[in-house]
Amino acid sequence: MSASAPLIRRAAVEGLGTAALVAVVVGSGIQATELTLDAGTQLLANSLATVFGLGVLIALLGPVSGAHFNPAVTLAAWFAGRRTGDGPSPRDVAAYVPAQVVGAITGAVLADAMFGKPLAVFSTHDRFSGHLWLGEVVATAGLVWLVFGLARAGRAHLAPLLVASYIGAAYWCTSSTSFANPAVTIGRAFTDTFAGIAPGSVLPFLAAQLVGAAAGLGLVALCFGRPASVADDDAVLPVGGQLPAAPARSADESALA
Protein backbone atom coordinates (compact mmCIF):
# COMPACT_ATOMS: atom_id res chain seq x y z
CA MET A 1 0.00 0.00 0.00
CA SER A 2 1.24 3.45 -0.80
CA ALA A 3 1.99 5.30 2.41
CA SER A 4 1.79 8.65 0.57
CA ALA A 5 -1.75 8.30 -0.81
CA PRO A 6 -4.33 10.21 1.26
CA LEU A 7 -7.02 8.13 2.92
CA ILE A 8 -9.81 9.56 0.78
CA ARG A 9 -8.00 8.42 -2.37
CA ARG A 10 -7.30 4.97 -0.96
CA ALA A 11 -10.93 4.55 0.11
CA ALA A 12 -12.11 5.70 -3.33
CA VAL A 13 -9.80 3.16 -4.97
CA GLU A 14 -11.17 0.42 -2.72
CA GLY A 15 -14.71 1.35 -3.72
CA LEU A 16 -13.90 1.56 -7.43
CA GLY A 17 -11.93 -1.69 -7.38
CA THR A 18 -14.70 -3.56 -5.59
CA ALA A 19 -17.28 -2.13 -8.00
CA ALA A 20 -15.22 -3.28 -10.97
CA LEU A 21 -14.74 -6.74 -9.44
CA VAL A 22 -18.47 -7.23 -8.85
CA ALA A 23 -19.29 -5.89 -12.32
CA VAL A 24 -16.97 -8.57 -13.74
CA VAL A 25 -18.52 -11.31 -11.59
CA VAL A 26 -22.14 -10.38 -12.27
CA GLY A 27 -21.66 -9.29 -15.87
CA SER A 28 -19.82 -12.45 -16.88
CA GLY A 29 -22.52 -14.51 -15.17
CA ILE A 30 -25.23 -12.78 -17.18
CA GLN A 31 -23.28 -13.14 -20.42
CA ALA A 32 -22.64 -16.82 -19.76
CA THR A 33 -26.31 -17.62 -19.17
CA GLU A 34 -27.25 -15.80 -22.36
CA LEU A 35 -24.72 -17.73 -24.45
CA THR A 36 -25.22 -21.26 -23.14
CA LEU A 37 -27.66 -23.36 -21.13
CA ASP A 38 -24.95 -25.70 -19.81
CA ALA A 39 -24.35 -25.01 -16.11
CA GLY A 40 -20.74 -26.17 -16.21
CA THR A 41 -19.88 -23.91 -19.13
CA GLN A 42 -21.60 -21.01 -17.39
CA LEU A 43 -19.51 -21.49 -14.25
CA LEU A 44 -16.34 -21.88 -16.31
CA ALA A 45 -16.96 -18.61 -18.14
CA ASN A 46 -17.83 -16.84 -14.89
CA SER A 47 -14.74 -18.11 -13.07
CA LEU A 48 -12.33 -17.33 -15.92
CA ALA A 49 -13.60 -13.77 -16.23
CA THR A 50 -13.24 -13.33 -12.47
CA VAL A 51 -9.67 -14.67 -12.48
CA PHE A 52 -8.55 -12.31 -15.23
CA GLY A 53 -10.43 -9.31 -13.87
CA LEU A 54 -9.22 -9.77 -10.32
CA GLY A 55 -5.59 -10.19 -11.36
CA VAL A 56 -5.71 -6.98 -13.38
CA LEU A 57 -7.37 -5.01 -10.56
CA ILE A 58 -4.86 -6.16 -7.94
CA ALA A 59 -1.90 -5.30 -10.19
CA LEU A 60 -3.37 -1.91 -11.12
CA LEU A 61 -4.69 -0.67 -7.77
CA GLY A 62 -2.59 -2.54 -5.22
CA PRO A 63 0.13 0.12 -5.07
CA VAL A 64 -2.49 2.73 -4.07
CA SER A 65 -4.73 1.05 -1.50
CA GLY A 66 -3.43 -2.50 -1.07
CA ALA A 67 -6.23 -3.80 -3.33
CA HIS A 68 -8.19 -5.42 -0.53
CA PHE A 69 -11.65 -5.13 -2.13
CA ASN A 70 -12.80 -7.29 0.79
CA PRO A 71 -13.80 -6.38 4.37
CA ALA A 72 -12.63 -9.78 5.63
CA VAL A 73 -9.09 -9.05 4.44
CA THR A 74 -9.20 -5.48 5.72
CA LEU A 75 -10.33 -6.60 9.17
CA ALA A 76 -7.78 -9.43 9.22
CA ALA A 77 -5.03 -6.97 8.26
CA TRP A 78 -6.07 -4.61 11.05
CA PHE A 79 -6.16 -7.43 13.61
CA ALA A 80 -2.82 -8.90 12.52
CA GLY A 81 -1.05 -5.54 12.52
CA ARG A 82 -2.69 -3.84 15.49
CA ARG A 83 0.38 -4.30 17.76
CA THR A 84 3.17 -3.80 15.24
CA GLY A 85 1.54 -0.93 13.37
CA ASP A 86 1.96 -2.71 10.02
CA GLY A 87 -1.76 -3.00 9.28
CA PRO A 88 -4.50 -0.48 8.58
CA SER A 89 -5.58 1.80 11.39
CA PRO A 90 -9.15 1.82 12.76
CA ARG A 91 -9.65 5.00 10.73
CA ASP A 92 -8.55 3.18 7.58
CA VAL A 93 -10.93 0.31 8.33
CA ALA A 94 -13.81 2.74 8.92
CA ALA A 95 -13.17 4.25 5.48
CA TYR A 96 -12.37 1.06 3.54
CA VAL A 97 -15.26 -1.18 4.59
CA PRO A 98 -18.16 1.17 3.68
CA ALA A 99 -16.40 2.02 0.41
CA GLN A 100 -16.10 -1.68 -0.42
CA VAL A 101 -19.78 -2.36 0.35
CA VAL A 102 -21.06 0.65 -1.62
CA GLY A 103 -18.71 -0.26 -4.46
CA ALA A 104 -20.01 -3.84 -4.54
CA ILE A 105 -23.65 -2.74 -4.75
CA THR A 106 -22.75 -0.21 -7.44
CA GLY A 107 -20.93 -2.88 -9.46
CA ALA A 108 -23.93 -5.22 -9.36
CA VAL A 109 -26.32 -2.47 -10.48
CA LEU A 110 -23.89 -1.42 -13.24
CA ALA A 111 -23.68 -4.98 -14.58
CA ASP A 112 -27.48 -5.27 -14.64
CA ALA A 113 -27.71 -1.93 -16.46
CA MET A 114 -25.18 -3.00 -19.10
CA PHE A 115 -27.27 -6.08 -19.94
CA GLY A 116 -30.67 -4.39 -19.75
CA LYS A 117 -31.73 -6.20 -16.57
CA PRO A 118 -33.98 -4.68 -13.88
CA LEU A 119 -31.88 -2.51 -11.58
CA ALA A 120 -31.36 -3.14 -7.87
CA VAL A 121 -33.75 -6.08 -7.76
CA PHE A 122 -33.07 -8.47 -4.89
CA SER A 123 -31.89 -11.92 -5.88
CA THR A 124 -34.15 -14.96 -5.52
CA HIS A 125 -31.19 -17.38 -5.62
CA ASP A 126 -31.40 -19.15 -2.27
CA ARG A 127 -28.04 -20.26 -0.84
CA PHE A 128 -29.19 -21.11 2.68
CA SER A 129 -27.52 -24.41 3.59
CA GLY A 130 -24.91 -25.65 6.06
CA HIS A 131 -22.63 -27.18 3.46
CA LEU A 132 -22.48 -23.83 1.64
CA TRP A 133 -21.52 -22.05 4.87
CA LEU A 134 -18.73 -24.58 5.38
CA GLY A 135 -17.60 -23.86 1.83
CA GLU A 136 -17.41 -20.16 2.68
CA VAL A 137 -15.36 -20.84 5.81
CA VAL A 138 -12.90 -22.89 3.76
CA ALA A 139 -12.75 -20.42 0.86
CA THR A 140 -12.17 -17.38 3.09
CA ALA A 141 -9.65 -19.17 5.30
CA GLY A 142 -7.64 -20.16 2.24
CA LEU A 143 -7.73 -16.63 0.87
CA VAL A 144 -6.49 -15.04 4.10
CA TRP A 145 -3.88 -17.78 4.52
CA LEU A 146 -2.57 -17.06 1.02
CA VAL A 147 -2.63 -13.27 1.22
CA PHE A 148 -0.85 -12.98 4.55
CA GLY A 149 1.37 -15.97 3.90
CA LEU A 150 2.70 -14.33 0.75
CA ALA A 151 3.55 -11.21 2.72
CA ARG A 152 5.27 -13.20 5.49
CA ALA A 153 7.26 -15.18 2.92
CA GLY A 154 8.42 -12.04 1.09
CA ARG A 155 6.41 -12.90 -2.03
CA ALA A 156 3.67 -10.28 -1.90
CA HIS A 157 4.62 -9.21 -5.43
CA LEU A 158 3.09 -12.47 -6.69
CA ALA A 159 -0.35 -11.61 -5.32
CA PRO A 160 -1.99 -10.54 -8.63
CA LEU A 161 -1.24 -13.94 -10.14
CA LEU A 162 -1.62 -16.20 -7.11
CA VAL A 163 -4.67 -14.62 -5.48
CA ALA A 164 -6.55 -14.58 -8.78
CA SER A 165 -5.52 -18.20 -9.38
CA TYR A 166 -6.70 -19.21 -5.92
CA ILE A 167 -10.13 -17.63 -6.44
CA GLY A 168 -10.45 -19.42 -9.77
CA ALA A 169 -9.64 -22.76 -8.15
CA ALA A 170 -11.95 -22.09 -5.19
CA TYR A 171 -14.86 -21.45 -7.58
CA TRP A 172 -14.64 -25.11 -8.48
CA CYS A 173 -13.54 -26.83 -5.27
CA THR A 174 -15.92 -25.21 -2.76
CA SER A 175 -19.65 -25.87 -2.54
CA SER A 176 -20.43 -22.14 -2.33
CA THR A 177 -18.32 -21.23 -5.41
CA SER A 178 -16.14 -19.10 -3.15
CA PHE A 179 -17.72 -15.74 -2.47
CA ALA A 180 -15.09 -15.32 0.30
CA ASN A 181 -15.90 -11.62 0.57
CA PRO A 182 -18.58 -9.87 2.69
CA ALA A 183 -18.83 -6.82 0.42
CA VAL A 184 -19.19 -8.92 -2.72
CA THR A 185 -21.80 -11.07 -0.96
CA ILE A 186 -23.88 -8.00 -0.09
CA GLY A 187 -23.50 -6.57 -3.59
CA ARG A 188 -24.62 -9.80 -5.22
CA ALA A 189 -27.88 -9.69 -3.27
CA PHE A 190 -28.84 -6.75 -5.52
CA THR A 191 -28.95 -8.72 -8.77
CA ASP A 192 -31.46 -11.44 -9.62
CA THR A 193 -29.11 -13.15 -12.06
CA PHE A 194 -26.70 -16.10 -12.20
CA ALA A 195 -24.31 -14.67 -9.59
CA GLY A 196 -26.98 -13.45 -7.16
CA ILE A 197 -27.66 -14.50 -3.59
CA ALA A 198 -31.02 -14.07 -1.87
CA PRO A 199 -30.99 -11.49 0.96
CA GLY A 200 -32.06 -14.17 3.44
CA SER A 201 -28.89 -16.12 2.66
CA VAL A 202 -26.51 -13.20 3.17
CA LEU A 203 -26.06 -13.10 6.96
CA PRO A 204 -24.97 -16.74 7.34
CA PHE A 205 -22.49 -16.22 4.50
CA LEU A 206 -21.06 -13.14 6.24
CA ALA A 207 -20.71 -15.04 9.52
CA ALA A 208 -18.99 -17.94 7.76
CA GLN A 209 -16.59 -15.56 6.02
CA LEU A 210 -15.57 -13.92 9.32
CA VAL A 211 -15.01 -17.34 10.87
CA GLY A 212 -12.94 -18.26 7.83
CA ALA A 213 -10.86 -15.10 8.12
CA ALA A 214 -10.05 -15.92 11.75
CA ALA A 215 -9.15 -19.47 10.75
CA GLY A 216 -6.93 -18.14 7.99
CA LEU A 217 -5.00 -15.97 10.43
CA GLY A 218 -4.57 -19.04 12.62
CA LEU A 219 -3.09 -20.92 9.68
CA VAL A 220 -0.70 -18.05 8.98
CA ALA A 221 0.49 -18.08 12.61
CA LEU A 222 0.88 -21.87 12.53
CA CYS A 223 2.89 -21.86 9.32
CA PHE A 224 4.92 -18.67 9.64
CA GLY A 225 4.98 -17.82 13.36
CA ARG A 226 4.56 -14.38 14.83
CA PRO A 227 5.15 -11.46 12.46
CA ALA A 228 8.35 -9.51 12.72
CA SER A 229 8.31 -5.73 12.43
CA VAL A 230 8.55 -4.87 8.74
CA ALA A 231 9.01 -1.75 6.70
CA ASP A 232 6.13 -0.31 4.71
CA ASP A 233 6.00 -1.32 1.05
CA ASP A 234 3.68 -1.71 -1.87
CA ALA A 235 2.24 -5.04 -0.76
CA VAL A 236 -1.08 -5.80 -2.36
CA LEU A 237 -3.98 -7.22 -0.49
CA PRO A 238 -6.52 -8.98 -2.59
CA VAL A 239 -10.11 -9.10 -2.72
CA GLY A 240 -10.01 -7.23 0.51
CA GLY A 241 -7.51 -5.52 2.99
CA GLN A 242 -3.97 -4.45 3.53
CA LEU A 243 -1.30 -7.03 3.83
CA PRO A 244 1.57 -6.90 6.19
CA ALA A 245 4.34 -5.86 3.91
CA ALA A 246 7.24 -7.91 2.66
CA PRO A 247 10.64 -6.34 2.17
CA ALA A 248 10.83 -3.77 -0.60
CA ARG A 249 8.52 -5.27 -3.23
CA SER A 250 5.16 -4.55 -4.46
CA ALA A 251 -0.49 -8.86 -2.07
CA ASP A 252 -8.41 -10.10 -2.52
CA GLU A 253 -14.39 -11.43 -4.14
CA SER A 254 -15.85 -12.06 -4.40
CA ALA A 255 -16.42 -13.97 -4.63
CA LEU A 256 -18.25 -15.19 -6.78
CA ALA A 257 -20.70 -17.16 -8.63
C-alpha positions in Angstrom: 0.0 0.0 0.0 1.2 3.5 -0.8 2.0 5.3 2.4 1.8 8.6 0.6 -1.7 8.3 -0.8 -4.3 10.2 1.3 -7.0 8.1 2.9 -9.8 9.6 0.8 -8.0 8.4 -2.4 -7.3 5.0 -1.0 -10.9 4.5 0.1 -12.1 5.7 -3.3 -9.8 3.2 -5.0 -11.2 0.4 -2.7 -14.7 1.4 -3.7 -13.9 1.6 -7.4 -11.9 -1.7 -7.4 -14.7 -3.6 -5.6 -17.3 -2.1 -8.0 -15.2 -3.3 -11.0 -14.7 -6.7 -9.4 -18.5 -7.2 -8.9 -19.3 -5.9 -12.3 -17.0 -8.6 -13.7 -18.5 -11.3 -11.6 -22.1 -10.4 -12.3 -21.7 -9.3 -15.9 -19.8 -12.5 -16.9 -22.5 -14.5 -15.2 -25.2 -12.8 -17.2 -23.3 -13.1 -20.4 -22.6 -16.8 -19.8 -26.3 -17.6 -19.2 -27.3 -15.8 -22.4 -24.7 -17.7 -24.4 -25.2 -21.3 -23.1 -27.7 -23.4 -21.1 -24.9 -25.7 -19.8 -24.4 -25.0 -16.1 -20.7 -26.2 -16.2 -19.9 -23.9 -19.1 -21.6 -21.0 -17.4 -19.5 -21.5 -14.3 -16.3 -21.9 -16.3 -17.0 -18.6 -18.1 -17.8 -16.8 -14.9 -14.7 -18.1 -13.1 -12.3 -17.3 -15.9 -13.6 -13.8 -16.2 -13.2 -13.3 -12.5 -9.7 -14.7 -12.5 -8.5 -12.3 -15.2 -10.4 -9.3 -13.9 -9.2 -9.8 -10.3 -5.6 -10.2 -11.4 -5.7 -7.0 -13.4 -7.4 -5.0 -10.6 -4.9 -6.2 -7.9 -1.9 -5.3 -10.2 -3.4 -1.9 -11.1 -4.7 -0.7 -7.8 -2.6 -2.5 -5.2 0.1 0.1 -5.1 -2.5 2.7 -4.1 -4.7 1.0 -1.5 -3.4 -2.5 -1.1 -6.2 -3.8 -3.3 -8.2 -5.4 -0.5 -11.6 -5.1 -2.1 -12.8 -7.3 0.8 -13.8 -6.4 4.4 -12.6 -9.8 5.6 -9.1 -9.0 4.4 -9.2 -5.5 5.7 -10.3 -6.6 9.2 -7.8 -9.4 9.2 -5.0 -7.0 8.3 -6.1 -4.6 11.0 -6.2 -7.4 13.6 -2.8 -8.9 12.5 -1.0 -5.5 12.5 -2.7 -3.8 15.5 0.4 -4.3 17.8 3.2 -3.8 15.2 1.5 -0.9 13.4 2.0 -2.7 10.0 -1.8 -3.0 9.3 -4.5 -0.5 8.6 -5.6 1.8 11.4 -9.2 1.8 12.8 -9.6 5.0 10.7 -8.5 3.2 7.6 -10.9 0.3 8.3 -13.8 2.7 8.9 -13.2 4.2 5.5 -12.4 1.1 3.5 -15.3 -1.2 4.6 -18.2 1.2 3.7 -16.4 2.0 0.4 -16.1 -1.7 -0.4 -19.8 -2.4 0.4 -21.1 0.6 -1.6 -18.7 -0.3 -4.5 -20.0 -3.8 -4.5 -23.6 -2.7 -4.8 -22.8 -0.2 -7.4 -20.9 -2.9 -9.5 -23.9 -5.2 -9.4 -26.3 -2.5 -10.5 -23.9 -1.4 -13.2 -23.7 -5.0 -14.6 -27.5 -5.3 -14.6 -27.7 -1.9 -16.5 -25.2 -3.0 -19.1 -27.3 -6.1 -19.9 -30.7 -4.4 -19.7 -31.7 -6.2 -16.6 -34.0 -4.7 -13.9 -31.9 -2.5 -11.6 -31.4 -3.1 -7.9 -33.7 -6.1 -7.8 -33.1 -8.5 -4.9 -31.9 -11.9 -5.9 -34.1 -15.0 -5.5 -31.2 -17.4 -5.6 -31.4 -19.1 -2.3 -28.0 -20.3 -0.8 -29.2 -21.1 2.7 -27.5 -24.4 3.6 -24.9 -25.6 6.1 -22.6 -27.2 3.5 -22.5 -23.8 1.6 -21.5 -22.1 4.9 -18.7 -24.6 5.4 -17.6 -23.9 1.8 -17.4 -20.2 2.7 -15.4 -20.8 5.8 -12.9 -22.9 3.8 -12.8 -20.4 0.9 -12.2 -17.4 3.1 -9.6 -19.2 5.3 -7.6 -20.2 2.2 -7.7 -16.6 0.9 -6.5 -15.0 4.1 -3.9 -17.8 4.5 -2.6 -17.1 1.0 -2.6 -13.3 1.2 -0.8 -13.0 4.5 1.4 -16.0 3.9 2.7 -14.3 0.8 3.6 -11.2 2.7 5.3 -13.2 5.5 7.3 -15.2 2.9 8.4 -12.0 1.1 6.4 -12.9 -2.0 3.7 -10.3 -1.9 4.6 -9.2 -5.4 3.1 -12.5 -6.7 -0.4 -11.6 -5.3 -2.0 -10.5 -8.6 -1.2 -13.9 -10.1 -1.6 -16.2 -7.1 -4.7 -14.6 -5.5 -6.5 -14.6 -8.8 -5.5 -18.2 -9.4 -6.7 -19.2 -5.9 -10.1 -17.6 -6.4 -10.4 -19.4 -9.8 -9.6 -22.8 -8.2 -11.9 -22.1 -5.2 -14.9 -21.4 -7.6 -14.6 -25.1 -8.5 -13.5 -26.8 -5.3 -15.9 -25.2 -2.8 -19.7 -25.9 -2.5 -20.4 -22.1 -2.3 -18.3 -21.2 -5.4 -16.1 -19.1 -3.1 -17.7 -15.7 -2.5 -15.1 -15.3 0.3 -15.9 -11.6 0.6 -18.6 -9.9 2.7 -18.8 -6.8 0.4 -19.2 -8.9 -2.7 -21.8 -11.1 -1.0 -23.9 -8.0 -0.1 -23.5 -6.6 -3.6 -24.6 -9.8 -5.2 -27.9 -9.7 -3.3 -28.8 -6.7 -5.5 -29.0 -8.7 -8.8 -31.5 -11.4 -9.6 -29.1 -13.2 -12.1 -26.7 -16.1 -12.2 -24.3 -14.7 -9.6 -27.0 -13.5 -7.2 -27.7 -14.5 -3.6 -31.0 -14.1 -1.9 -31.0 -11.5 1.0 -32.1 -14.2 3.4 -28.9 -16.1 2.7 -26.5 -13.2 3.2 -26.1 -13.1 7.0 -25.0 -16.7 7.3 -22.5 -16.2 4.5 -21.1 -13.1 6.2 -20.7 -15.0 9.5 -19.0 -17.9 7.8 -16.6 -15.6 6.0 -15.6 -13.9 9.3 -15.0 -17.3 10.9 -12.9 -18.3 7.8 -10.9 -15.1 8.1 -10.1 -15.9 11.8 -9.1 -19.5 10.8 -6.9 -18.1 8.0 -5.0 -16.0 10.4 -4.6 -19.0 12.6 -3.1 -20.9 9.7 -0.7 -18.1 9.0 0.5 -18.1 12.6 0.9 -21.9 12.5 2.9 -21.9 9.3 4.9 -18.7 9.6 5.0 -17.8 13.4 4.6 -14.4 14.8 5.2 -11.5 12.5 8.3 -9.5 12.7 8.3 -5.7 12.4 8.5 -4.9 8.7 9.0 -1.7 6.7 6.1 -0.3 4.7 6.0 -1.3 1.1 3.7 -1.7 -1.9 2.2 -5.0 -0.8 -1.1 -5.8 -2.4 -4.0 -7.2 -0.5 -6.5 -9.0 -2.6 -10.1 -9.1 -2.7 -10.0 -7.2 0.5 -7.5 -5.5 3.0 -4.0 -4.5 3.5 -1.3 -7.0 3.8 1.6 -6.9 6.2 4.3 -5.9 3.9 7.2 -7.9 2.7 10.6 -6.3 2.2 10.8 -3.8 -0.6 8.5 -5.3 -3.2 5.2 -4.5 -4.5 -0.5 -8.9 -2.1 -8.4 -10.1 -2.5 -14.4 -11.4 -4.1 -15.9 -12.1 -4.4 -16.4 -14.0 -4.6 -18.2 -15.2 -6.8 -20.7 -17.2 -8.6 
